[in-house]
Amino acid sequence: MRTQNLRWTSCLFVAAALAVGGCAKDDGEDDTAGDSTGAGSDSSASASASMSDTSATMSASSTTASTTEATTTATTGPSTVSVTDTDATTGTTPQPNGSMCASNDECESMMCFVVGPLGGICGDCLTDADCAATTGGGCSIPNPLATPAQGASCNMGEPGGGCMSDDVCTEGVCAVVLDVPGVLTASTCSECGSAADCMPDQLCSPTYDILNLSGENVCVDPGSVENGIGCTIGTEGDMACASGHCAVATALSVVMLGVCSECSDDSHCDAGETCQDAAIDLMMGLVPSMCVAM
């Protein structure tokens, strides 16, 4: 368990550093190209998820390609996807799903899904459209932190299944549940995206599946969420928690998730006690903050 948690935090630390600092260019790279991945650049078959607050962007990049055959861009719901296909090859043997990759032609499936600076993994899909002929559901993002690593997979559109638009969800909406700025965003089929999707007086509150980089948003009554369960950071989260306290659990100041807790600060504890910070544990999930003796 300790080894996996160290791997989780070290991966996020490296990913965050890369996300902030950016990537060095090759010596021969054209400075005028900027960050463009248009048809005029030397792009090869690959897909990457470069995430912001409400979107996952998949773009193509490689230094081995010489020609680009087609570029397809789709914008739906919470995700913006851009995938570039080429006939470039690396001369290496294509690898099975779960293998690390840098471009589509390195995978037997021809699907290399790159999760920001964490790298690419061969899987079943790059977008929801890749699942139309198989499961008819959405594309769940890969999990590079799992042991072994797991590639992107097609789901049935069930609650908690990965998605890029409402269309692939059997019910509810496609909503963001996990967001690590500059690293990854996980959107899943959920009961709600906001309180507006719930019954009057109900709140939209997240549940997290940390180990699988997943979760879903559900409608809850005010004051009904028990300690240790996810909540929306802020006033709405406090209202959802039975304790009235939605504490912030962090990992390396990069990942920030709300969790219903006994306390949010020392003022919520008795004399002689202090509020122990909430935490994110890869195996245990969210660990709520609690009052402990000083």
GIWO-V222304 format. One record per residue. N is the residue number from 0. RES is the residue in one letter. OMEGA is omega in whole degrees, -180 to 180 (* if undefined). Layout:
n=[N	N]
res=[RES	RES]
omega=[OMEGA	OMEGA]
This chain:
n=[0	1	2	3	4	5	6	7	8	9	10	11	12	13	14	15	16	17	18	19	20	21	22	23	24	25	26	27	28	29	30	31	32	33	34	35	36	37	38	39	40	41	42	43	44	45	46	47	48	49	50	51	52	53	54	55	56	57	58	59	60	61	62	63	64	65	66	67	68	69	70	71	72	73	74	75	76	77	78	79	80	81	82	83	84	85	86	87	88	89	90	91	92	93	94	95	96	97	98	99	100	101	102	103	104	105	106	107	108	109	110	111	112	113	114	115	116	117	118	119	120	121	122	123	124	125	126	127	128	129	130	131	132	133	134	135	136	137	138	139	140	141	142	143	144	145	146	147	148	149	150	151	152	153	154	155	156	157	158	159	160	161	162	163	164	165	166	167	168	169	170	171	172	173	174	175	176	177	178	179	180	181	182	183	184	185	186	187	188	189	190	191	192	193	194	195	196	197	198	199	200	201	202	203	204	205	206	207	208	209	210	211	212	213	214	215	216	217	218	219	220	221	222	223	224	225	226	227	228	229	230	231	232	233	234	235	236	237	238	239	240	241	242	243	244	245	246	247	248	249	250	251	252	253	254	255	256	257	258	259	260	261	262	263	264	265	266	267	268	269	270	271	272	273	274	275	276	277	278	279	280	281	282	283	284	285	286	287	288	289	290	291	292	293]
res=[M	R	T	Q	N	L	R	W	T	S	C	L	F	V	A	A	A	L	A	V	G	G	C	A	K	D	D	G	E	D	D	T	A	G	D	S	T	G	A	G	S	D	S	S	A	S	A	S	A	S	M	S	D	T	S	A	T	M	S	A	S	S	T	T	A	S	T	T	E	A	T	T	T	A	T	T	G	P	S	T	V	S	V	T	D	T	D	A	T	T	G	T	T	P	Q	P	N	G	S	M	C	A	S	N	D	E	C	E	S	M	M	C	F	V	V	G	P	L	G	G	I	C	G	D	C	L	T	D	A	D	C	A	A	T	T	G	G	G	C	S	I	P	N	P	L	A	T	P	A	Q	G	A	S	C	N	M	G	E	P	G	G	G	C	M	S	D	D	V	C	T	E	G	V	C	A	V	V	L	D	V	P	G	V	L	T	A	S	T	C	S	E	C	G	S	A	A	D	C	M	P	D	Q	L	C	S	P	T	Y	D	I	L	N	L	S	G	E	N	V	C	V	D	P	G	S	V	E	N	G	I	G	C	T	I	G	T	E	G	D	M	A	C	A	S	G	H	C	A	V	A	T	A	L	S	V	V	M	L	G	V	C	S	E	C	S	D	D	S	H	C	D	A	G	E	T	C	Q	D	A	A	I	D	L	M	M	G	L	V	P	S	M	C	V	A	M]
omega=[-179	-180	-179	179	177	179	178	-176	-180	177	180	179	180	-179	-180	180	179	-179	-180	-175	-179	-177	179	179	173	-179	-176	-176	-180	-178	-177	-176	-179	-180	-175	174	-179	-175	-177	-179	179	-177	174	-174	174	176	179	177	177	-163	170	-174	-176	-177	173	-177	178	-178	-175	176	175	180	-176	-175	177	-179	178	-177	-176	176	-179	179	178	178	-180	173	-174	-175	173	-172	176	-177	179	-180	175	178	-179	176	-178	-179	179	179	178	-175	-180	178	-178	179	176	-177	176	180	-176	-175	174	-177	175	-179	-174	-180	177	-178	-178	179	179	-178	178	176	-177	179	177	-179	-176	-172	172	180	177	-177	180	-177	-175	-175	-177	-177	-177	-180	-177	-180	177	-176	178	178	-179	-179	180	177	0	180	-178	179	176	-176	178	179	-177	-177	-179	176	-178	178	-180	-177	174	177	179	-172	-175	-178	180	175	179	-175	174	-174	178	177	178	-180	174	-173	178	-177	-179	170	178	175	-179	175	-173	177	-177	172	177	-180	180	180	-176	175	178	179	176	180	176	-173	-177	166	-173	171	-173	-176	-177	-179	-176	-178	176	176	-179	177	-178	174	177	178	-176	-175	-177	178	-180	179	-177	177	179	-179	-180	-176	-179	177	177	-179	-178	-175	177	-180	-175	-177	173	-178	-180	175	-177	172	179	-180	-180	179	179	-180	177	177	178	-171	177	-177	172	177	-174	-178	180	-178	178	177	-179	178	176	-179	179	-174	172	-177	175	-178	-175	-178	-176	-177	180	176	-176	174	-178	178	179	180	-180	*]
